[in-house]
């Protein structure tokens, strides 16, 4: 794991994908949200799944409402924020700020959701093709007035692009740089049509680094639970980061089973590049990419999970008790999470095998 890397503690935050509905159909949307989508999480499921999260041994502390656009159905959003808070969970959310037509309206909307404790606003050249930038500004200023913790996430394929700077430069006039986070535009979902237009910085070196995003599982309207909100979410076949379905098992059963998911915790501890190297050493090089988007582990992870042959290779690699033990010890050492060691009954004083990945 990278020195100095921090992440949200495992399972402390659970994502709730409220709806695929959105006022706009952005060309870079991985989940293909838009006004034409009809999939919405049922209210009875929301009550049940949020309650199950609250009952999970006190480990889950916050619920992040995402989508789609969580503010699409304001009444439902308000109701679920109140319910989450009533269960002792902190509500947070992501939004495109379409609702902030004026500063006063933005203040009014946010005041109507007093339980909301954190807001992430999505702003980039794709969103702003449909949503005036002034609305992003209104939302930021309203959040500041109400002392609501907030940040803006700017999606781009290249931080040197004029489109990126057209968003970031005016943001820096109204907020601190540390409140702005940059995420890479991923060429999946609707964005697959933009693939040839992406100005990525490419390299022949696999992107190193552990994954912090897989600490937060996300629940989708159909009950599917995925380990993160990254590009693996649209893979239809079963894979190690598809954790289960709440229509088949309880949230406790699903989350309990993740504690010994060696592939998941290997990626969280050492990153997908180490799996890439092991697959290459085992003769899978012909199916592996030889160029990579600089610094982006998400695309590499998706490549490994989406290919049936590579998934089979990964299963073979992790069908090894020594490696599984190494993951357990590595997770305990680097992430300070002893759960896997405990569940596997490993209480040795000498940690050995995991050192070869550090």
Secondary structure, DSSP 8 states (H G I E B T S, - for coil): --TT-----TTSEEEEEEESB-S---TT-TT--BTT---B--HHHHHHHHHHHHTSTT---EEEEEES-GGGSHHHHHHHHHHHHHTT-EEEEEE--TT-SSHHHHHHHHHT-TT--EEEEE-STTGGGTS-HHHHHHHHHHHHHTT-EEEEEEEES-TTSHHHHHHHHHHTTTS-GGGEEEEE--SSGGGGGGGGG----EESS------SGGGS-EE-TTSEEES-SSGGGG--S--TTEEEETTTS-HHHHHHHHTT-HHHHHHHHT-HHHHHHHHHHTT-GGGS-S-EETT-HHHHHHHHHH-HHHHHHHHHHT--HHHHHHHHHHHHHHS---HHHHHTT---S---GGGGG-
